[in-house]
Amino acid sequence: MASSRLFPQAGFTEISSMPGAFSRMGFGARGIGMGNAMSSIVEGNLVSYYNPALSSFQQDNSFTASYSFLTLDRTLNFLNFTKRFELKSKGRDSSKVRTPGLSIGIINAGVSKIDGRDNQGIKTGDLSTSENQFFLSFSNRFSEKVAIGLAIKFYYFRLYDKINTSGVGFDLGALYSLSRTINLSFVLSDLNSKYKWDTAPIRQESGKVSENKFPVGKKVGLSYRIPDYKIIASAEFEGYGKGANFLRFGAEYNIYEQLFLRAGLDRLNLSNKDYPSRPSVGFSYFKVLKDFVAGVDYAFVAEPYSPSGQHILGVSINF
């Protein structure tokens, strides 16, 4: 009996301890507020973090920045710019016009005020870590129905003193429009992503070289837009193996002019019923100014094993 109860927890421990966990928490107030079920949504401010194919659907130029309020001296911040390039068609068939898109972003995470002590237990000062992802993605909309994208991701992790590492990974994404209101998405994430560590700078001859590979995510998403009610609903399945096969759900409601309400559920683990899911809510409000549209975004997500939930506050500019 005890063995059957412990087995699912082992799967939970494995995926949670694998590298790059900060980069799997979501991106910005809008996405997190919708349970991160964003890979098939082509309306509003788009981020290639969820699917490299999305940037070719962006309307106008979009700049977003978000800051997370977290407990336990942690930080998590986001920055993104997305642009679609308008290409004029020389022919009459506009449905065959290729529409490229570009998305650039940064995720920064870290922990500060870590108590540093020597071998005798004497305090030596406060330590901190910094883990970052820089991504650049390109996409192309080959027709009204099909778009494909590629993201290049550079990771940099400063762990302690002279111990740091970096790595390069890739995401592949595709989006297929089944109709004007239904989209289907496919994403492979963190191909080739890994950290390579060398502890020789602080342990000299006893130092070792080790390699930690990121789990590769395989994602399928579906979104449905209901124009009459100004609602977008989405669902995703993402599998990592390692006891982690997640369902996500999200919805966005344009309740009044430039006001949007959101709700979502992230990390409903089909492989481990003991794995805690993360419900979320959020909103955005936009103001049309002379030459651009400014917006304020907010999301709250319940965070397991933390004294309180996560608050994400963001701003956006469309021009």
C-alpha positions in Angstrom: 0.0 0.0 0.0 2.8 2.4 0.9 4.6 1.6 -2.3 1.6 2.5 -4.5 1.3 5.8 -2.7 5.0 6.6 -3.1 5.3 5.7 -6.8 3.5 8.8 -8.2 5.5 11.1 -6.0 8.7 9.8 -7.5 7.6 10.9 -10.9 6.7 14.3 -9.5 10.1 14.7 -8.0 11.9 13.8 -11.2 10.3 16.4 -13.4 10.4 19.1 -10.7 14.1 18.7 -10.2 15.1 18.8 -13.9 16.8 21.9 -15.2 15.0 24.9 -16.6 12.0 24.8 -14.3 11.8 28.7 -14.3 11.2 28.6 -18.0 8.2 26.3 -17.7 6.2 28.6 -15.4 4.6 30.6 -18.2 5.1 34.1 -19.7 3.5 37.3 -18.6 0.2 38.3 -17.0 -2.0 37.3 -19.9 -0.7 33.9 -20.5 -0.4 32.9 -16.8 -3.9 34.3 -16.2 -5.2 31.9 -18.8 -3.5 28.9 -17.4 -0.7 29.1 -20.0 -3.1 27.5 -22.5 -1.9 29.9 -25.2 -0.2 27.9 -28.0 -3.3 28.1 -30.4 -4.5 31.6 -29.6 -3.9 34.2 -32.4 -5.8 37.2 -31.0 -4.4 40.0 -28.8 -0.7 40.4 -27.7 1.2 37.3 -28.8 4.4 35.8 -27.4 6.4 33.1 -29.3 7.2 31.6 -25.9 4.0 29.5 -26.2 4.4 28.7 -29.9 7.0 30.1 -32.3 4.4 30.2 -35.1 2.3 32.8 -33.4 4.2 36.0 -34.2 3.0 36.1 -37.8 -0.6 36.7 -36.5 0.4 39.7 -34.4 -1.6 42.9 -35.1 0.6 46.0 -35.0 3.8 46.0 -33.0 3.5 44.6 -29.4 5.8 45.4 -26.5 5.0 43.8 -23.1 6.8 43.7 -19.8 5.7 41.9 -16.6 7.0 41.7 -13.0 6.1 38.9 -10.6 5.5 39.4 -6.8 6.8 36.2 -5.2 7.5 35.0 -1.7 10.7 33.5 -0.4 13.0 36.1 -2.0 12.3 34.9 -5.5 12.1 37.0 -8.7 10.5 36.2 -12.1 10.3 38.9 -14.8 9.3 39.0 -18.5 10.1 41.2 -21.5 8.8 40.7 -25.1 8.5 42.4 -28.5 6.5 40.9 -31.3 6.1 42.2 -34.8 4.4 41.0 -38.0 5.8 42.1 -41.3 3.3 43.2 -43.9 4.2 42.1 -47.4 2.3 43.5 -50.4 1.0 41.0 -52.8 1.7 41.4 -56.5 -1.0 39.0 -57.5 -4.7 38.9 -57.0 -4.9 35.9 -54.7 -4.2 37.4 -51.2 -4.7 34.0 -49.5 -1.3 32.9 -50.9 0.6 35.9 -49.4 3.4 34.8 -47.0 3.4 36.8 -43.7 6.6 36.5 -41.6 6.7 37.4 -37.9 9.4 38.1 -35.3 9.4 37.8 -31.6 12.2 38.6 -29.1 12.0 38.0 -25.4 13.7 37.6 -22.0 12.8 35.6 -18.9 14.8 36.4 -15.8 14.5 34.4 -12.5 16.5 34.3 -9.4 16.7 33.8 -5.6 18.3 36.4 -3.3 19.2 36.6 0.4 20.5 33.0 0.6 22.3 32.5 3.8 26.0 31.8 3.1 28.1 30.1 5.7 31.6 28.6 5.9 32.6 25.1 7.1 32.4 26.2 10.8 28.9 27.6 10.3 29.9 31.2 10.4 27.9 33.5 8.2 29.9 34.8 5.3 27.2 36.9 3.6 24.1 36.7 1.4 24.2 34.7 -1.8 22.0 35.0 -4.9 21.3 33.1 -8.1 20.3 34.4 -11.6 18.8 32.2 -14.3 17.9 33.7 -17.7 16.4 32.8 -21.0 16.8 34.9 -24.1 14.8 33.9 -27.1 14.5 34.9 -30.8 11.8 33.4 -33.0 10.9 33.6 -36.6 7.6 32.5 -38.1 5.9 32.4 -41.5 2.3 32.3 -42.3 2.2 30.3 -45.6 -1.5 30.7 -46.1 -4.7 31.7 -44.3 -4.6 28.3 -42.6 -0.9 27.3 -41.9 1.9 28.9 -40.0 5.2 27.5 -38.9 7.9 28.9 -36.6 11.3 28.3 -35.1 12.7 29.7 -31.8 16.3 29.9 -30.8 16.8 30.0 -27.0 19.9 31.0 -25.1 20.2 30.1 -21.4 22.5 31.6 -18.9 22.7 30.4 -15.2 24.9 32.1 -12.6 24.7 29.8 -9.6 27.6 30.6 -7.3 30.8 32.6 -7.4 32.7 31.3 -10.5 30.2 28.6 -11.2 28.0 29.4 -14.1 26.8 27.7 -17.3 25.0 28.4 -20.6 23.2 26.5 -23.3 21.3 26.8 -26.5 18.0 25.1 -27.3 15.3 25.2 -30.0 11.5 25.2 -30.2 9.5 24.2 -33.2 5.8 25.2 -33.6 3.0 25.0 -36.1 -0.5 26.4 -36.2 -3.4 25.2 -38.4 -6.7 27.1 -38.6 -9.5 24.6 -38.9 -11.9 27.5 -39.4 -12.2 31.2 -38.7 -12.9 30.4 -35.1 -11.0 27.2 -34.3 -7.2 26.8 -34.3 -5.0 23.7 -33.7 -1.4 24.0 -32.5 1.6 21.7 -32.3 4.9 22.6 -30.4 8.1 20.8 -29.6 10.1 22.7 -26.9 13.6 22.7 -25.6 15.2 20.6 -28.2 19.0 20.3 -27.4 18.6 22.5 -24.3 21.1 21.5 -21.5 23.4 22.8 -18.9 27.0 21.8 -18.7 28.7 22.3 -15.3 32.3 22.5 -14.3 33.2 22.8 -10.6 36.9 23.0 -11.1 37.1 26.8 -10.5 36.2 26.3 -6.8 37.1 22.7 -6.2 40.3 22.6 -8.2 41.5 19.0 -8.8 38.4 17.5 -7.2 36.1 19.4 -9.6 33.9 17.5 -12.0 32.2 18.1 -15.3 28.5 17.2 -15.5 25.7 17.7 -18.0 22.0 18.2 -17.2 19.5 17.9 -20.1 16.2 19.8 -20.2 13.0 17.7 -20.6 11.6 18.0 -24.1 8.0 19.1 -24.2 5.4 17.9 -26.7 2.3 20.1 -26.9 -1.0 20.0 -28.7 -3.5 22.9 -28.3 -7.0 23.8 -29.4 -8.7 27.2 -29.2 -12.3 28.2 -30.0 -13.4 31.8 -30.5 -17.0 32.7 -29.9 -17.5 36.1 -31.6 -21.1 36.7 -30.5 -20.1 36.5 -26.9 -16.5 37.9 -27.3 -15.1 34.8 -25.6 -11.9 32.8 -26.4 -11.6 29.3 -24.8 -8.5 27.1 -25.1 -7.2 23.7 -24.0 -3.8 22.1 -24.2 -2.1 18.8 -23.6 1.7 18.8 -22.9 3.7 15.7 -22.3 7.2 15.5 -20.9 7.3 11.9 -19.7 9.0 11.7 -16.3 5.5 11.4 -14.7 4.4 14.7 -16.1 1.6 14.9 -18.7 -0.3 18.1 -18.2 -3.7 19.4 -19.2 -4.3 23.2 -19.3 -7.4 25.2 -19.8 -8.0 29.0 -20.2 -10.6 31.5 -21.2 -10.7 35.2 -22.0 -13.9 37.4 -22.0 -14.0 40.8 -23.5 -16.6 42.0 -21.0 -16.6 45.7 -21.9 -14.9 47.6 -24.7 -11.2 47.5 -23.7 -11.6 45.4 -20.5 -10.8 41.7 -20.6 -11.3 39.1 -17.9 -9.4 35.8 -17.7 -9.3 32.5 -15.9 -7.3 29.3 -16.3 -6.1 26.0 -14.8 -2.5 24.9 -15.3 -0.6 21.7 -14.6 -3.5 19.2 -14.2 -1.2 16.2 -14.2 -2.7 13.1 -15.8 0.2 10.9 -14.6 0.2 11.9 -11.0 -2.9 12.8 -9.1 -0.8 14.1 -6.2 0.8 16.8 -8.4 -0.9 20.2 -7.4 -2.6 22.1 -10.2 -2.4 25.9 -10.5 -5.7 27.9 -10.9 -5.4 31.5 -12.0 -7.4 34.6 -12.8 -6.5 37.9 -14.4 -7.6 41.0 -16.4 -6.3 43.6 -18.8 -7.5 47.1 -19.5 -6.4 49.1 -22.6 -6.5 52.8 -23.3 -6.4 54.1 -26.9 -4.1 57.1 -27.1 -3.1 59.3 -30.0 -0.4 57.1 -31.6 -0.5 53.9 -29.6 -2.6 51.7 -27.3 -1.4 51.3 -23.7 -2.5 48.5 -21.4 -2.2 47.3 -17.9 -2.3 43.5 -17.2 -2.7 41.6 -13.9 -2.8 37.9 -13.0 -3.0 35.9 -9.8 -2.1 32.2 -9.7 -2.3 29.9 -6.7 1.2 28.6 -5.9 1.6 25.3 -4.0 4.1 25.1 -1.1 4.3 28.9 -0.9 2.9 31.2 1.9 0.9 33.0 -0.7 0.1 33.1 -4.4 1.9 34.7 -7.3 0.9 38.1 -8.5 2.0 39.3 -12.0 1.7 42.9 -13.0 2.4 44.0 -16.5 2.2 46.8 -19.0 1.9 46.7 -22.8 2.2 49.1 -25.7 0.8 48.5 -29.2 2.0 50.8 -31.9 
